Amino acid sequence: MAVKADPNSVTRSKTELKRPRMYRVVFYNDDFTPMDFVVDILQHIFGKTPSEAYSLMMSVHRGDYAVVGVYTRDIAYTKVRVTTEAAKKSGYPLKVEAMPDTD
């Protein structure tokens, strides 16, 4: 026997979407990774313009580290992995990390 739904008792639920948690990608300064390599990575993996990439590279170079972008978790960790693999393949110890954004 089939059960008929009462059209007067329709339950509607409201789905509330939350913004995904964001993650900062951080480059750390070292004395071995060439500046040109860092600029190239920032342009090709992080989609920065040449001037943005140069400015970020200089921020890393002048300080101990710099945040180079803020992304959703999966994108941040993928960019970290691809960057680390490219650095290792080229023989550089570039340290890159993703961490939860506190803002």
N, C-alpha and C positions, 0 to 999 in steps of 0.2 A: 504494500500500500504506500503510495507516494504522499509525502507531507507537503501541503501547500503553505507557502509563506504568507503571512498576514501583511498586506501592503501598508497597513497603518502602523506597523511596528518595526519599520526599517531602522536599523541602527547605523549611524554614521560615525566613523571615527576620523579624527583629524590627525594626520601624520605631520609631525613636526620635524623638519630637517635641521640638523646642526651643521655648522661649518666644520670641516675636518680640521684636526689639529695640525698646526704648521710646524715645520722643522727648519732650523737654520743650518746652512752648509758653511762650514768654517775651514779656511785655509790657514795653515800654520807656517811661519817663517822658518827657513833653514838656510844653511850656508852653501848648499850644493845644487839645488834646483835652479836652472837658469831662468832669468826673468822672462825671456822670450817664450820659453816653454809654458810658463804660467799664463802669459797673455794668450797664447794659442789655445790652451785648455779653456780659459774663460770665454773665448770667442766661440769655439766649436762645440763645447759641451754645455756651456751655460748660456749661450746665445747673447753674449754681451757685445756691444759695439767695440771697435778698436779703442776709442777713448775711454769707455767704461772699463774695459779690460785692463788698460794701462793704469788707470786710476786705482782700481782694486788691487792690482799687483803691487803698486807703490805703497798702498796701505798695509799690505801684508809685509812688504820689505821693511818699512819704517817701524812697524810694531811687531808684536809677537804673533799676532793673528788678525784676520779680518773676516767678517761675515760676507760671503759673496752672493748669497741668495737665500730666499725663504720659499719653501715648497711644501707640498703635501708629503706625508711620510714616504710613500713608495717612490715618488719622483726624487726626493732628497737622497734616499739610500741608493737609488740607481745611479744618480750623478756621482755620488761618492765612490761607488764600486767602479764605474767606468773610468773616472779620473785616476783612482789608485792603480788600476790595471795599466793605463797608459803610462803613468809615471814609472811603474816597475819595468814595463817593457822597454822604456827609454833609459833605464838605469838610474832613476832619480828617487830620492827618499821623500818626496812631497807627502806631507801628512794632511789628510782631509777628513773631516768628521761631520756627521749630522747630529744635531741635538734639538730637543723640543724647544720651540719658541716660547718665551715667557710672556710675550705681549698678548 
